[in-house]
Amino acid sequence: MEKIILTRKELYDLVWSEPVAALLRKYDIKNSELRKILTEMNIPTPEMGHWQRLQYGKHVEIKLLPGDFSGRDNITLTLRDINSPFVKSAQKILKESIVNETNLPVKVSQKLSNPDPLISEARESLMMKRSIHDSRYVGLNFDRYKGLAETKRNELRIRVSPANVGRALRFFDAFIKLLRARQHDIIIENDHTYAVFEKEKFEISLKERLFRTKSSDSWQRLEYQPSGILVFKLESYPYKEWKDGQRLIEDRLPDILARFELYAQKLKQERLYYEEQHKIQEEKERIEREIKARKEKEIRNFRKLVKEANQWQQSQMIRSYISYVENNALEMGELSDELKYWIEWSKQKADWLDPYKKRRKCIRNLQ
């Protein structure tokens, strides 16, 4: 495998040019080894969330390479073989980056502490419904999903059995805090819960899987019973769910976040592509409209020219006729007052028909 020698400055430039996860894929070195080298060579690294802020066009701080360093000035790295089995999926690389990012809350705590306001609101609703199901309404078939606690409208979408209320709240609280630590957000709109990645929104929910059983009620053929299995759902395209299995959903926060970020990147690329195509199409249509408008204007102007030329020709013909009548009347001595009036009236009509005369008159009126 090919080896490459990098100076301290070149390694600094490399670390600030792309995420560490990308470097680990390119060079045959472990994350812990690379970070140890960076520490030994006193090379600063990007802060948590640097690449996310850069991706969304936000301001980032770039730390300068310290000049007062007397240690080794170069390092030898081995380029990975392009056919190496190390090649990982983008999700796995992103997950490792999330796990390795310092001070990132990727663990679900055993106790709910300093909960997000959305969690506090949901807890009050869920605890109230749990109390109702545990006491007055136990055994009554008034609800299709008997024995479940569910949040109110315009709260986080959670529906679980009373035994899983605590788990659900702790998981959702950890997910919200992880989102916000990565410069993302969570919002509630029109009774739907969304994880927000800049302009990309994904509808989400946390529910307990239900078992369908035959109902003992004659009017209700089926009833639903909680299974104890929590399911975190991506309710909108591209649709995905994470459920309890060999690993609980609490242990899969980095996987979940990595998948969401990749979905967001993909949707952003698609959105930008279609926006660009829309702009191209709009520009094409604008040019076509301008060409069509110029052609229509040219045709209108030409038709106007032909019309004015015909009018001018008719006015000249009228003037010639007036001159002929007037000359003959003078020769014959028959230029009466009535004929004089007719000659004057006819000349005015000739001027009225003459487009050049009309244009001159308009100009004089404007002046």
ROLO-547207 format. One record per atom (N, C-alpha, C): residue in one letter; x, y, z. Coordinates in steps of 0.02 Angstrom, whole numbers, plus 32768, in hexadecimal, padded with zeros to 4 digits. Example, Ala and Ser with C-alpha at 12.3 -4.5 7.8 and 13.67 -1.06 7.14 Angstrom:
REM residues 2
a82947EE48186 a82677F1F8186 a82947F5B8186 s82827F908162 s82AC7FCB8165 s82858002818A 
***
This chain:
REM residues 367
m802A7FC48000 m800080008000 m802C803E8000 e801480717FDC e803C80AE7FD4 e803F80D68015 k807A80EF8024 k808481188060 k808C8161804A i8077818E8076 i807C81D58067 i809781F980A5 i80C58227809A i80E3824D80D1 i80C3829380D2 l80A782A4810C l808782E58113 l80AC830E8147 t80B7834D8138 t80D4837A816A t809E838C819C r80B283AB81D2 r808383C08206 r805083F081E8 k8066841E81BE k8038844E819E k8009842B816E e802283FA8148 e7FF883D58119 e7FC383AC813E l7FD6838E8178 l7FA58368819F l7F71839781BC y7F8583D281D2 y7F57840481EC y7F24841781B5 d7F3D84258178 d7F1184368140 d7EE083FD8130 l7EF983BF8136 l7ED083858127 l7E97837E8159 v7EA783878199 v7E76837F81CE v7E3F83B481C8 w7E5183EF81AF w7E1F842581A8 w7DFE84278164 s7E1083F78139 s7DF283F580F6 s7DB883C380F1 e7DB78390811D e7D81835F811C e7D7C833E8160 p7D4283208170 p7D38830181B1 p7D6982C781BE v7D7682BA81FE v7DA482858211 v7D8D824281F5 a7D4B823681F4 a7D3081F781DA a7D4681EB8192 a7D498220816A a7D5F82198125 a7DA982098121 l7DD18225814F l7E1982178150 l7E2581CF8164 l7DFE81B58193 l7E06817081A9 l7DF6813F8171 r7DCB81548144 r7DBA8129810C r7DF1812B80D6 k7E13816380D3 k7E46816D80A0 k7E8A815080B5 y7E99815680F6 y7EDB81418110 y7ED381068140 d7F0380DA8140 d7F02809D8169 d7F1A80AF81B0 i7EED80CD81D6 i7EFD80E2821A i7EBD80E38243 k7EC280D38283 k7E8880D382AF k7E7B811982C8 n7E3D812482DD n7E2A816682F5 n7E53817A8332 s7E5D814B8361 s7E83815A839E s7ECC816B838D e7EE98148835C e7F2E81558348 e7F35819A8328 l7F0581AB82FD l7F0881EC82DB l7F018225830D r7ED3821D833D r7EC98252836E r7F068259839C k7F28822183AA k7F65822383D2 k7F9C824983AD i7FA2823D836C i7FD382608343 i7FC482AB8341 l7F8482BC8339 l7F7183038337 l7F8283268378 t7F78830383B0 t7F88832083F1 t7FD3832983F9 e7FFA82F583E5 e804282F983EB e8060833183C0 m8043833C8385 m805D836F8358 m803B83B38363 n801383B88399 n7FF283F783AB n7FCC84158370 i7FA283EA8352 i7F7983FF8318 i7F3184068330 p7F148442832F p7ECE844C8345 p7E9E842A8315 t7E658415832F t7E3383F38306 t7DF1841A830A p7DC4841082D9 p7D83843382D9 p7D5A84228317 e7D328454832D e7D06844A8366 e7CCB841E8352 m7CA684068385 m7C6B83DD837A m7C388404834F g7C1D83E4831D g7BEB840382F2 g7C08842F82BB h7C4C843182B5 h7C6D845C8283 h7C55844D823D w7C56840C822B w7C4683F981E5 w7BFC840281D6 q7BD083F98209 q7B89840481FE q7B7B844F81F2 r7B9B847A821B r7B9184C28211 r7BAC84D881CC l7BE684BB81B9 l7C0384CB8178 l7BD684B5813F q7BB8847A8148 q7B8D845E8114 q7B50848A8109 y7B3584A8813F y7AF984D18139 y7B09851B8131 g7B49852A8121 g7B5C856E8111 g7B61859D814D k7B6B85818189 k7B6F85AA81C5 k7BB885BB81D4 h7BC285EE81FF h7C0586048210 h7C2985CF8239 v7C6885C28229 v7C918593824E v7CD385B48261 e7CEF859F8299 e7D2F85B982B0 e7D678589829B i7D9A85A3827A i7DD3857B8266 i7E0F858E8292 k7E27855D82B8 k7E5F856982E6 k7EA1856882BF l7ECC859882CD l7F0C859C82AC l7F3D856882C8 l7F6B8554829E l7F9E852482B2 l7FD2854882DE p7FDA8531831D p800B85528349 p80518550832B g807785868330 g80BA85898313 g80F185718343 d80E485778384 d8118856483B5 d8116851983C2 f813084F28393 f813184A88399 f8176848F8387 s8192846483B2 s81D6844C83A6 s81DA8400839C g81A083E08397 g819F8397838E g81AB83848346 r819983458334 r81A4832E82F0 r8177835482BF d8191835C8283 d816E83878252 d814D8360821A n8150831D821C n812F82F781E7 n811582B58201 i80E9829781DB i80CB825781ED i80C0822E81AD t80CA81EE81B2 t80C081C18179 t807E819C8181 l805281A3814F l80128180814F l800E81518113 t7FE8811C811C t7FDF80EA80E7 t7F9B80F280C7 l7F9A80FA8085 l7F5A80FF8062 l7F3980BB805F r7EF980BA8069 r7ED4807A8067 r7ECC8063801F d7ECD80218016 d7EBF80037FD5 d7E76800F7FC4 i7E6880257F87 i7E2380337F73 i7DF77FF57F77 n7E177FB97F75 n7DF17F7A7F79 n7DF07F5F7FC0 s7E067F877FF0 s7E097F718035 s7DC37F638051 p7DBB7F2E8078 p7D7A7F208097 p7D667F5480CA f7D957F8280DA f7D867FB6810B f7D517FE680F2 v7D4A7FEA80B0 v7D1B801A8094 v7CD6801080B4 k7CBD804580D2 k7C7F804280F8 k7C48806B80D7 s7C0C805D80ED s7BD5808580D4 s7BD980CB80F1 a7BB980F880CE a7BB9813E80E5 a7B9A8143812A q7B66811A8137 q7B45811D8178 q7B74810781B0 k7B9B80D281A4 k7BC880B981D7 k7BFE80EC81E6 i7C18810C81B2 i7C4B814081BB i7C2F817A81E4 l7BF2819081D2 l7BD381C781F5 l7BC481B4823D k7BAE81778248 k7BA0815F828C k7BDF816282B6 e7C17814A829B e7C56814C82BF e7C6B819382CF s7C5F81C082A0 s7C6F820582AC s7C46822282E6 i7C05820F82E9 i7BD98225831F i7BF082098362 v7BFF81C88362 v7C1581A883A0 v7C5781C583B9 n7C8481D5838B n7CC681EE839E n7CC7823983AD e7C91825B839E e7C8F82A383AA e7C8982AF83F5 t7CB882D38410 t7CBA82DD8459 t7C8083078471 n7C6A82F984AF n7C34831E84D0 n7BF1831984AD l7BE882E88482 l7BA882DF8460 l7B7D82AE8488 p7B4082C1849B p7B16829684C5 p7AF7825C849D v7B1B82258498 v7B0281EC8470 v7AE681B4849C k7AE381BF84DE k7ACA818D850C k7A8881A4852B v7A5B81748535 v7A1C81828557 v7A27817785A1 s7A1881AA85C9 s7A2481A58611 s79F181768632 q7A04815D866C q79D781318691 q79A2815786B7 k79AC819986BD k797D81C286E1 k7972820386BB l7935821886B6 l792582558691 l793B829186BA s796C82B7869F s798482F286C3 s7988832C8693 n7975836786AB n797483A48684 n79548399863F p79168380863F p78F5836E85FF p78E783AB85D4 d78E583A08593 d78D283D38564 d788983E88572 p787884288567 p7832843E8573 p77FE8414854F l780E83FB8514 l77DE83D084F0 l77D3838E8516 i780883768536 i78038338855D i77DB8344859C s77E5837D85BD s77C0838D85FA s7775839185EB e776583AF85B2 e771F83B4859E e770183708590 a77268345856C a770E8302855C a770882D7859B r773782E085C9 r773582B88607 r76F682C6862E e76E383058634 e76A783168659 e766982F5863A s766682F585F8 s762E82D785D5 s762E828B85DE l7668826C85D5 l766D822385DA l7660820A8621 m767A822E8653 m767082198699 m7627821F86AC m760482528693 m75BD825A86A1 m759582208684 k75A5820E8645 k758081D78625 k759281948644 r75D0818E865B r75E48150867C r75BB814786BC s75B2817D86E1 s758C817B871E s754481668710 i7528818386DA i74E3817286C7 i74DD812886B7 h750B810E868E h750780C7867A h7515809986B4 d753D80AF86E5 d754E8084871C d751880818751 s74E680AD874C s74B580AE8783 s746E80A98769 r745080E2875A r740880E3874F r73F080BB8713 y741A80B986DC y7401809C869D y741D8057868E v743E803886BD v745A7FF586B0 v74217FC586A2 g74277FA0866B g73F57F6D865B g73BC7F868631 l73B67FC78627 l73807FE285FE l73957FE585B5 n73697FD08588 n737B7FCC8541 n7367800C851C f737880468538 f736680868517 f7399809A84E4 d73D5807B84E3 d740C809284BA d74238059848C r7431806A844E r74498037841F r748C801C8435 y74B98049844D y74FB80358466 y74F9803684B2 k74DE800184CE k74D480008517 k75167FFE853C g751980228574 g7553801E859F g758F80458588 l758880708555 l75C28096853C l75BD80DF8552 a75F780FC8560 a75FB8144856E a76118167852D e75EE819D851C e75FD81C084DD e75FE820B84E9 t762D822D84C8 t7632827684CF t75F6829984AE k75ED82D884C2 k75B6830084A7 k75C9831C8462 r7599833D8444 r75A6835F8404 r75DB8394840E n7604839D83D9 n763983CF83D9 n766D83C48410 e767783848421 e76AE836F844C e76D7833B8426 l771183298441 l773882F38422 l770D82B68418 r7712829683DF r76E8825B83D1 r7703821E83F4 i76E5820D842C i76F981D48454 i76BB81AD8467 r76BD816A845F r7686813F8474 r76A480FD848D v76A380F484CF v76C280B984ED v769880A28528 s76A780668540 s7686804D857C s76A2807185B9 p767D807385F0 p76958096862C p76DA807F8643 a76EA803F863B a772B80258651 a776580438629 n7758805B85EC n778D807485C0 n778E80C085BA v776680E385E1 v7765812C85DF v77AA814885EE g77CA81308623 g780C81498637 g783F813E8600 r7841810285E3 r787080F285AD r786581218572 a7826812A8560 a781681538525 a782D819B8530 l782181B6856B l783581FB8579 l788082028579 r78A481D38597 r78EE81D7859A r790C81D28554 f78F081A4852C f790A819C84E7 f78FE81DB84BE f78C181F584C1 f78B182308498 f78D9826C84AF d78E3827284F1 d790B82AA850B d795382A684F2 a7970826A84F3 a79B4826184DA a79B8826F848F f7985825B846A f798482678421 f798182B28413 i795782D68437 i7951831E842D i79938341843C k79B3832E8474 k79F2834E8488 k7A2A833E8456 l7A298301843B l7A5A82EE8409 l7A50831683C8 l7A11831D83B5 l7A028346837A l7A1D838C8381 r7A0E83AB83B9 r7A2283F183C2 r7A6D83F983CA a7A8E83C683E6 a7AD783C983EB a7AF783C683A6 r7AD483A88375 r7AEE83A58331 r7AD183DD8305 q7AB984128325 q7A9F844D8302 q7A5F843F82DC h7A38840E82F2 h79F7840082D4 h79C084158305 d7982840482F7 d794C84198324 d791283E98320 i78E283F4834B i78A483CE834B i786A83FE8355 i783583F7832E i77FC84258332 i77BB83FE832F i7785841F8344 i77438401833F i771784318316 e76FA841682E1 e76D0843E82B5 e7691841682A4 n7657843582AF n76178415829C n761183CE82B6 d762383C582F6 d761D83848318 d764E835082FD h7682836582DA h76B5833682C2 h76F9834B82DE t7722831982EE t776583268309 t7798831D82D2 y77C5834F82CC y77F7834D8296 y783D835682B2 a786B832C8299 a78B2833882A2 a78C883648267 v78EB839B8276 v78FA83CD8243 v794683D18238 f795A83C981F9 f799F83CE81E5 f79A4840681B1 e79AF844381C9 e79AC848081A1 e796784848180 k7962847B813E k79228481811C k78FE843D8115 e791F84088129 e790183C58121 e78DD83B18161 k789D839D815B k787583898195 k78608340818E f7864831B81C6 f785082D481C7 f781E82CA81FF e77E482B081EF e77B282A28222 e77C682648249 i77C28268828C i77D8823182B6 i77A4822282EC s77A981E78309 s777D81D48341 s779F819C8368 l7789819483A6 l77A1815D83D0 l7764813983EB k775E80FA83D7 k772280D383EA k7737808E8402 e7709806F8424 e7714802A843A e76F07FFC840A r77137FC983F3 r76F47F9983C5 r76BB7F7683E7 l76867F6C83C1 l76497F4E83DD l763D7F0983BF f761D7EDD83E7 f76077E9C83D0 f75BC7E9F83C6 r75A57E84838D r755D7E818380 r75427E3F8399 t750D7E4383BF t74EC7E0783D9 t74A17E0D83CE k747F7DD483D0 k74367DD683C9 k74187DF48408 s73E77E1E83FD s73C87E408434 s738E7E178450 s73847E1D8490 s734C7DFA84B1 s730B7E2084A6 d73107E5E848F d72D47E858482 d72B67E73843E s72767E6B843D s72547E5883FF s72587E8F83CA w725A7ECE83E0 w725A7F0683B1 w729F7F198399 q72D27EFC83B7 q73177F0C83A4 q733C7ECC8394 r734D7EC08355 r736A7E808340 r73B17E778359 l73D97EAE835B l741F7EAA836F l742F7EDC83A5 e74607ECC83CE e747A7EFC83FE e74C67EF983FC y74E67F2D8415 y752F7F33840F y754D7F348455 q75817F0B845E q75A37F07849E q75ED7F1A8495 p76097F4084C6 p764F7F5384C1 p767E7F1884C6 s76B77F1B84A1 s76E77EE4849F s77257EF084CA g772F7F2F84E0 g776C7F408504 g77A57F5484D6 i779B7F4F8493 i77CF7F608462 i77C57FA8844B l77F77FD28456 l77F280178440 l780B801D83F8 v77E9804783D2 v77F98051838B v77FF809D837F f783A80B18367 f784580F78354 f783D80FB8309 k780D812382F1 k77FA812282AA k780A81648287 l7823815C824A l78268193821A l77E6818B81F1 e77B581B781FF e777281AF81E3 e776B81C9819C s779B81F28186 s7798820F8143 s77CF81F08117 y77CD820080D6 y77FF81E580A8 y784581F680C1 p787381C680C1 p7873818480A1 p785C814B80CE y783981588105 y781B81268131 y784E80F3814C k785180F1818D k788080C481AE k786B80BD81F6 e787B80848215 e786C807B825C e78A58057827E w78AF806882BE w78E0804682E8 w78BA802B8324 k78C17FEB8333 k789B7FCC8369 k78C87FA48397 d78AE7F9683D2 d78D27F6B8401 d78DC7F2783E2 g79187F0D83E9 g79287ECA83D1 g79617EAF83FB q79957E9683D9 q79D17E8383FD q79F07EBF8421 r79E67EFA8403 r79FA7F398422 r79BD7F65842C l79B97F858466 l79827FB38473 l798D7FF3844A i79578018843E i795E80558416 i798A8088843B e798F8083847E e79BA80B184A3 e7A0380AA848E d7A16806F8476 d7A5C80638462 d7A6980748419 r7A37808F83F7 r7A3E809983AF r7A3A80E3839B l7A42810F83CB l7A3E815683BB l7A6E816C8384 p7AAF81588387 p7ADD816C8351 p7AC78152830D d7AAD8113830B d7A9580F782CB d7A5B812182B0 i7A2D813182DD i79F1815682C9 i7A04819B82AF l7A2E81BF82D4 l7A42820282BF l7A688200827D a7A9681CF8276 a7ABC81CA8237 a7A8D81C081FC r7A5B81948205 r7A2B818881CE r7A0581C881BD f79EE81ED81F0 f79CA822B81E4 f79F6825D81BF e7A34826581D4 e7A60829681B5 e7A6E8283816C l7A768243815E l7A80822E8119 l7A42823A80EF y7A07822B810C y79C9823980E8 y79C4828480DA a79D682AD810C a79D282F68103 a7A01830E80CC q7A3E82F280CB q7A6E83048097 q7A5482F18052 k7A3782B5804E k7A1D829E800E k79E382CA7FF7 l79B582D98025 l797B83028013 l799183498001 k79C383628025 k79DD83A58015 k79FA83A77FCF q7A2283737FBE q7A3F83707F7B q7A09836C7F46 e79D583437F54 e799E833D7F24 e7979837F7F1F r796C83A07F58 r794883DF7F58 r797084147F31 l79B184187F3E l79DB84497F1B l79DD843A7ED1 y79DF83F97EC0 y79E083E67E79 y79A083FD7E57 y796683EE7E77 y792684007E58 y791C844C7E57 e7936846E7E8B e793284B77E8B e795B84D37E51 e799784B77E46 e79C084CD7E0E e799F84BF7DCB q798184827DC6 q795D84717D88 q792184A07D7D h790184B17DB5 h78C784DF7DB0 h78DE85237D98 k7918853B7DB3 k7933857B7D9D k794585797D53 i796585427D3E i7977853A7CF8 i7939853C7CCC q790585187CE2 q78C785167CBB q78A6855A7CB9 e78A7857D7CF2 e788A85C07CF4 e78AF85F07CC6 e78F385EB7CC6 e791A86167C9A e790D86067C51 k790785C57C43 k78F785B07BFE k78B385CC7BE8 e788185C77C15 e783F85E17C05 e783F862D7BFE r7868864F7C2A r786D86987C25 r788A86AC7BE1 i78BE868A7BCB i78DD869A7B89 i78AB868D7B51 e788686547B57 e785586457B23 e781E867A7B21 r780986917B5E r77D686C57B60 r77EF87067B41 e782E87177B4F e784B87547B32 e7850874F7AE6 i786687157ACE i786A870B7A85 i782587117A65 k77F486F17A86 k77AF86F37A6C k7795873B7A6D a77A3875F7AA4 a778C87A47AA9 a77AC87D07A74 r77EE87C57A67 r781087EC7A33 r77F287DE79EE k77E4879E79E1 k77C6878C79A1 k778187AB7999 e775987A779CE e771687C379CB e7719880F79C2 k7748882F79E4 k7751887879DC k7766888A7995 e779388617979 e77AB886C7935 e777188677903 i77478834790E i770D882B78E1 i76DD886578E8 r76D0887B7927 r76A288B47932 r76BD88F37911 n76FE88FF7918 n771C893B78FA n771A893878AE f772588FC7892 f772388F57849 f76DB8902782F r76AB88E47852 r766588EE783D r765289387843 k766B89597877 k765D89A0787F k767C89C87846 l76BA89B47833 l76DD89D677FB l76B589CF77BB v769E899277AD v767789867770 v763789AF7771 k761689B177AC k75D889D777B3 k75E48A2177A7 e761A8A3C77C5 e762A8A8377BE e763C8A947775 a76618A657756 a76748A71770F a76358A7476E4 n76058A4776F1 n75C68A4876CB n75A08A8976D8 q75A08A9E7719 q757D8ADC772A q759E8B187708 w75E18B197708 w76048B5076E7 w75F58B52769C q75F58B15767F q75E78B117637 q75A08B2B7628 q75718B1A7654 q752C8B31764A q75288B7E7654 s754E8B977686 s754E8BE17690 s756C8C057654 q75A18BE97637 q75C08C0775FC q75908C0575C1 m756B8BCF75BC m753B8BC97585 m75038BFD758D i74ED8C0875CC i74BA8C3B75D9 i74D48C8075C9 r75128C8F75DD r752E8CD175CF r75348CDD7583 s75478CA9755F s754C8CB07515 s75088CBE74F7 y74D68C9D7510 y74928CA874F7 y747A8CEE7508 i74898D067547 i74758D4A755A i74978D7D752C s74D78D73751F s74FC8DA174F4 s74E08DA174AE y74CC8D677495 y74AF8D627452 y746E8D88744F v74438D7F7482 v74028DA17482 v740B8DEC7486 e743A8E0274B3 e74458E4A74BC e74618E6B747C n74918E4B745C n74AF8E67741E n747B8E6C73E7 n74538E3973DE n741E8E3B73AB n73EB8E7373B9 a73DB8E7B73F9 a73AA8EAF740B a73C78EF573FD l74078EFD7408 l74278F3D73FB l74288F4B73AF e74398F197389 e743B8F217340 e73F68F327324 m73C38F147341 m737F8F1E7328 m735D8F5A7349 g73808F78737B g73628FB1739E g73278F9C73C7 e73278F6073E3 e72ED8F457407 e72FE8F377451 l73318F5C746D l73468F5174B3 l73168F7574E2 s72DE8F5674F1 s72AB8F73751C s72BE8F6C7566 d72978F907590 d72A28F8B75D8 d72958F4375F1 e72638F2575D6 e72538EE075E9 e728C8EB175D8 l72AB8EBB759C l72E38E917588 l73218E9F75B3 k732A8EE075C3 k73638EF075EF k735C8ECC7632 y731E8ECB764D y73138EA9768E y73228E5E7687 w730B8E43764F w73188DFB7643 w73638DED763F i73898E18761A i73D28E107613 i73F58E127657 e73E18E437681 e74008E4876C4 e73F08E0B76EF w73AF8DF776EC w739A8DBC7713 w73BF8D7E76FB s73C98D7476BB s73EB8D3A769E s74358D3976B2 k74558D7476B2 k749C8D7776C6 k74A48D617710 q74748D76773B q74768D617781 q746F8D157788 k74438CF9775F k743A8CB07762 k74788C8B7749 a74998CA97717 a74D78C8A76FE a750D8C8C7734 d75118CC77758 d75408CCC7790 d752F8C9C77C8 w74ED8C9577D3 w74D68C677808 w74EA8C1F77F8 l74EA8C0E77B8 l74FC8BC977A4 l75478BBF77A0 d756D8BF57795 d75B58BF1778D d75D78BE177D0 p75F88BA677D8 p76178B947818 p76508BC3782C y76748BDC77FB y76AB8C09780B y76918C4A7828 k765C8C657809 k763D8CA37822 k76228C997869 k76038C5E7875 k75E78C5078B7 k761E8C4D78EB r76588C2F78D9 r768F8C297907 r76AC8C6E7918 r76B38C9878E5 r76CC8CDC78EF r769D8D04791D k765C8CFA7914 k762C8D1D793D k76308D097985 c763B8CC97991 c76428CAE79D6 c767F8CCC79F8 i76B68CD179D2 i76F58CEC79ED i76EB8D357A01 r76C88D5B79D5 r76BD8DA379E4 r76918DAC7A22 n76608D807A29 n76348D837A64 n765A8D747AA5 l768A8D457AA1 l76B28D347ADB l76E08D6C7AEE q76F98D917ABC q77268DC87ACA q77008E037AE9 
***
